[in-house]
Amino acid sequence: MEWRRSLRPGAPLPVLAPASQPRHSRCPREGTQASGSLPSRLPRRRPAMAKRSSLSIRIVEGKNLPAKDISGSSDPYCIVKVDNEPIIRTATVWKTLCPFWGEEYQVHLLPTFHAVAFYVMDEDALSRDDVIGKVCLTRDMLASHPKGFSGWTHLIEVDPNEEVQGEIHLRLEVAPGGQGSRLRCSVLEARDLAPKDRNGASDPFVRVHYNGRTRETSVVKKSCYPRWNETFEFDLEEGAAEALSVEAWDWDLVSRNDFLGKVVVNVQRLCSAQQEEGWFRLQPDRSKSRRGEGNLGSLQLEVRLRDETVLPSVCYQPLVQLLCREVKLGTQGPGHLIPVIEETTTAECRQEVATTLLKLFLGQGLAKDFLDLLFRLELGRTSEANTLFRSNSLASKSMESFLKVAGMRYLHGILGPVIDRVFEEKKYVELDPSKVEVKDVGCSGLHRPQTEAEVLEQSAQTLRAHVVALLSAICRSVRACPAVVRATFRQLFQRVQERFPNAQHQNVPFIAVTSFLCLRFFSPAIMSPKLFHLRERHADARTSRTLLLLAKVVQNVGNMDTPVSRAKEAWMEPLQPTVRQGVVQLKDFITKLVDIEEKEELDLQRALNSQAPPVKEGPLFIHRTKGKGPLASSSFKKLYFSLTTEALSFAKTSSSKKSAFIKLASIRAAEKVEEKSFGSSNVMQVIYADDVGQAQTVYLQCKCVNELNQWLSALRKVSTNNTGLLGSYHPGIFRGDKWSCCHQKDKTDLGCDKTHSRVTLQEWNDPLDHDLEAQLIYRHLLGVEAALREKHWLLRRETEADISPTGGGGAPEDPLTQLLRVLQDLREAHSSILAGPPPREPHHLLELQT
């Protein structure tokens, strides 16, 4: 049993097993306040260390799900909840009992979370969605799988007695009485209780059981944040082993009361401490649990929990400087540290290592140099031009990550209109005669169905139109391509030209560029637009086939129409004229793309840096109130919002002139709003300080839960370093003379729930976190330290054999030796952090050589 609560200053030590960190009740961070006048800006103090937790989630597929619709099928999707808070919704896969999602997410959250649950739902257009089943993974379970939980797991029935959430604030004490001691239980308040009623709230009350007696609090109507402040006393028998049980219930007038959770207190331990007060996490009632015996199907998941203790920046300087020096020296360096890291990295973690290294060097301004080093290393070990960059090497994986980090907005600008057109038209497209189904096409006239030849011809025309539109967009996009991407492709083009200078290899430099741009960037996005945030939903079977054929054509163009690519699928022959024309266009585009001088690159980069690029943008509905008093009315108006690193602004449309709305530095919190507040779901609130320092709140409605979480995540990330961030907030609204959530009548009252500023979703355009990237590299190198030491021993033997016995002076310390020493320093720094004292200053500081 786990307990969670916050202790008052000066309160006695807890008598129950505490959670990993205390959680304080309605207390904002030091130096902040929930409402009213906000404090002036304070200097930022960097913590000695930071504990970070993240979940890497991949929802693969489901199988053997039960049929929920009359048609004998279902329309399944998944909802992911962390401690009963919805954070992810997958796309719906229509009319199937074996859905495939293949969606990946990374969530940053508090280290104190308890469980992550996956609910499989059936979407219904006219009624409430049906719950099929769920899978629940506790934090302890995930922590016991360091490499992550992966595999199939059976869905279980959703039991109302186990669907509990929230915490209750109790004060427990043993008080002297006339004829013996008395057990006194004060039920103060609760927060974040499960809404059990149709109005999106509950009518909670509390039952306290001890020694055969039961006492109840009053009922607080329509609130998930009730306050009771009621005290009960019980005769305390000496040596009694019975526990004190505190149960929260939702009162119902007609039906049975709904269970909201319980807390069981060890009275004997309480007698030893005499007093305890804090927030206790509500637990399910396992004694009433019931499971369905029917087969609810299975869900395939890949979930990995990562806990990192990030040290101060100074601790990582030696590691970062050593890696930067190796990149600067390139292939001229004596130790070739990057090749050693690549050699000791296994295939299963190569993508993760490549992404981390790339972000680390991006933060140091050396991403282009890092990729250039990897290009030269791979070219040095490649003898056949047709195998260049075809393997999943560190160079290939790093370049994939680079294009996603630096070129995602560019990709959206090129592919977005074409993908949207494919989804909107929903035409039947098929070029393979063995797969043509004329019945799926319907009739072309009043009486005669289309023939197979007509289907093939129309399909070729449709695909040809899409390919022409796509190639035209690519050819016009030279100036739109980020300068750093163009400069990186220029280096790649030049390196390949130097390695394969013969006339017979004249297409190889172009193919090297398209192997990344077309085969590893454009084509995957065309086939899976949902995974690249080009669409909110997965494509249906007909659209998926069109996208697949379009991606094949793009691959053929990217391969420069080689005989090998033509021979694979002969039925693609009707599109060969378009492919050949596309090859000419693409070669002309690449020639212009790589024609960028260093001065132009710097000018373009400087112009880009002078602008504030959007972090998140899109249509939202803003809440407006008209009139005052009982006749006041409210509504939501649609506007186009844009969030940059400077401000949250809005306009009537995406092309209209934007007006600054909220300055970024004035944001104090971004949180969800209870559904009952406006009678609408997916509403968030942004709390900010106005020009005179007064707290103001704006309410914005999103169209779906994913958009809601994406906006909340973006707002929290760009304001994470703001001073005056709130530690508590009101999830309801102040209507009439009280808050709708906790019914408090003081508008400036402290919030009744904790803020969630550290709960965010990872995106490709996230700000770089230099310390975290360095910590992840250290963690990886620590895992392969044995292989590094073996490599070091072999290199030392080779070096000693090459040194002449008469040579004077000792040889300089090689980079691998320095790396092993740096790892030892970091290991000691982590050990000292866990032991208590602050980490010492590293003594192996390296100068960055340019």
Sequence and secondary structure as in RCSB ss.txt:
>XXXX:A:sequence
MEWRRSLRPGAPLPVLAPASQPRHSRCPREGTQASGSLPSRLPRRRPAMAKRSSLSIRIVEGKNLPAKDISGSSD
PYCIVKVDNEPIIRTATVWKTLCPFWGEEYQVHLLPTFHAVAFYVMDEDALSRDDVIGKVCLTRDMLASHPKGFS
GWTHLIEVDPNEEVQGEIHLRLEVAPGGQGSRLRCSVLEARDLAPKDRNGASDPFVRVHYNGRTRETSVVKKSCY
PRWNETFEFDLEEGAAEALSVEAWDWDLVSRNDFLGKVVVNVQRLCSAQQEEGWFRLQPDRSKSRRGEGNLGSLQ
LEVRLRDETVLPSVCYQPLVQLLCREVKLGTQGPGHLIPVIEETTTAECRQEVATTLLKLFLGQGLAKDFLDLLF
RLELGRTSEANTLFRSNSLASKSMESFLKVAGMRYLHGILGPVIDRVFEEKKYVELDPSKVEVKDVGCSGLHRPQ
TEAEVLEQSAQTLRAHVVALLSAICRSVRACPAVVRATFRQLFQRVQERFPNAQHQNVPFIAVTSFLCLRFFSPA
IMSPKLFHLRERHADARTSRTLLLLAKVVQNVGNMDTPVSRAKEAWMEPLQPTVRQGVVQLKDFITKLVDIEEKE
ELDLQRALNSQAPPVKEGPLFIHRTKGKGPLASSSFKKLYFSLTTEALSFAKTSSSKKSAFIKLASIRAAEKVEE
KSFGSSNVMQVIYADDVGQAQTVYLQCKCVNELNQWLSALRKVSTNNTGLLGSYHPGIFRGDKWSCCHQKDKTDL
GCDKTHSRVTLQEWNDPLDHDLEAQLIYRHLLGVEAALREKHWLLRRETEADISPTGGGGAPEDPLTQLLRVLQD
LREAHSSILAGPPPREPHHLLELQT
>XXXX:A:secstr
        TT    SS   SS   SS   TT  SSSB          S EEEEEEEEEEEEEES    STTS   
EEEEEEETTEEEEE     S SS EEEEEEEEEE TT  EEEEEEEE  SSS  EEEEEEEEEHHHHHT TT EE
EEEE B   TTT    EEEEEEEEEE SSSEEEEEEEEEEES    STTS   EEEEEEETTEEEE     S SS
 EEEEEEEEE  TT    EEEEEEE  SSS  EEEEEEEE HHHHHHH EEEEEEE B  GGG     S   EEE
EEEEEEEEEE  HHHHHHHHHHHHHHHHHGGGSSS HHHHHHHT  GGGHHHHHHHHHHHHHHTT HHHHHHHHH
HHHHHT   GGGTT S  HHHHHHHHHHHHHHHHHHHHHHHHHHHHHHHH       GGG  GGGT BSSSS B 
 HHHHHHHHHHHHHHHHHHHHHHHHT TTTS HHHHHHHHHHHHHHHHHS SGGGTTHHHHHHHHHHIIIIIHHH
HH TTTTTS SS   HHHHHHHHHHHHHHHHHHTTS HHHHHH GGGGGGHHHHHHHHHHHHHHHHHHT   HHH
HHHHHHHHHHS   SEEEEEEEEEEESSGGG EEEEEEEEEEE SSEEEEESSTTS  EEEEEGGGEEEEEE  H
HHHT SSEEEEEEE TTSBEEEEEEE SSHHHHHHHHHHHHHHTTT TT  SEE SS EETTEETTT  S TT  
 SEE  TT EE  TT    HHHHHHHHHHHHHHTHHHHHHHHHHHHHHHHHHS TT  S     HHHHHHHHHHH
HHHHHHHHHHSS     S       
